Amino acid sequence: MATVTETIQVAGIRCERCVMRLAQTLEGAEGLEFANANLLGQVLLSYDDERTTKDALVDRMARGGFREQVI
């Protein structure tokens, strides 16, 4: 198991409700070990790269109305 931890910037987080909605969107994602978001749109992801990818998690967030911002 290789755990990857990284922070990405996400658009669509404007309030605590948005943070909760993002958490619900990611809940149960295969291989996701930890996720934490703040009101600045920064999302810390920790996942098993043998079971999922960053792209799969970003796609899941996009289906919930959040999109990654490339800085």
C-alpha angles and dihedrals in degrees: 000000000000114000117206121197122190142150121231131185115238131191120218101053109118105142145011090273089059090052089052092047090051090051090052090049092055096040112121095011110159111254096005110134101173140359130180128175132189133199091261088067096252113142121193111206127189116183144157105254091204090063103034144003136228089247092056091052092046089050090052090051090048090055086056092053099264123115131193116248115214109218 
